[in-house]
Amino acid sequence: MKSKNSQTTTNYTPGTAPVYNWNDINEPGTYLFIEWGTLCRVPYDGVAEGRSPRVTFFSNIPVAVAKLSDDPYIPISKARQLAADNDLVVNF
């Protein structure tokens, strides 16, 4: 993976969903782990300065996520639709 402006390029070519390295997430939203198709909701408090992160993920390898929405609370059905529209694996 190559990091460029907080976005990550991988072997995956997304439709319109921006792809980030997990460690570069700095905005709330609904994200999808590209490798596993697992959904992750990152609330405002999870990225707000001075707040304890509510979401922590540790890995020995870079983990790519696709941002499906700026809204961390979109309905599951909408998240599935957005993932499918971007040819992403859905495992939630």
N, C-alpha and C positions, 0 to 999 in steps of 0.2 A: 504494500500500500504506500501511496505517496500522499503526504499531507500538503494541501494547498489552500491557503486562506480559510483554515478551520474546516474545509471540506476534504473528504478523502476520496481518492479514485481507487477503484478495485477492479477485479475482472468483471464485475457486474456493471451493465450499462442501464441505468435507470430511465424510466419514462420521463416524468417530470419531478419525481421525488428527489430532493437533495440528499446526498450521502455524506455522512460524517463518521469520524472515528469516535467511539464512545466517549473517550476522554476529552473531546473537543466540544461536547454539547454544552451550550451556555444559554439556551433559550428553552422555555417550557414548550411542551407539545407532545404529540403522540408519535412514537418512534417504533420501527420494526427492526429487529436483529436480522440482518440479511441472511446470515449463515443458517439460522434455525427457524426463521419465520415466527419468532416470539414477539409479542407486542409489549411495549413498555410505555407507561404514561409518566411523563416528567412534569410535575406541577411547578408553579411559579416558586413556591418555597424551596423546591429542590435545587434551584439554580440562583436564588436571590443572594446577593452579597451579604455576608454576615450571618447567614442562616446555616444550620447544620444540613448537610445533604440528606435528603430522604431516600435517595436511591444510590446505592453503592454497588459496583460490579468490579470484580477483580479477575484478570486473565493474564496469562503469560504471552499471549499474542494480541495484536491489534484487533479490535472488534468493530466491524462496520455496521452502522445503523442507517436506515433511510427515514427521513422525517416525513410522515404522512400528513400531519396537520399541525398548525400552530396551537390548536385547542387540545389540551391534554385529556379532555373528557368527551371526545366524540363518541357516538354509539359504536359498539362493536361491529354492527352490520356495515356502518359507513367505513370503518377502518379496514374491514375485509375487502370492501369494494375498492378502496383506494390502493390497497396492496395488490389486488388482482389487476387493476388498471395499469400498474407499473411492473407487471410480470414478476412479482415477488412471491415467494413461498408464504403461504398462510398456514400457521400452525397454532391458531388460537380460536 
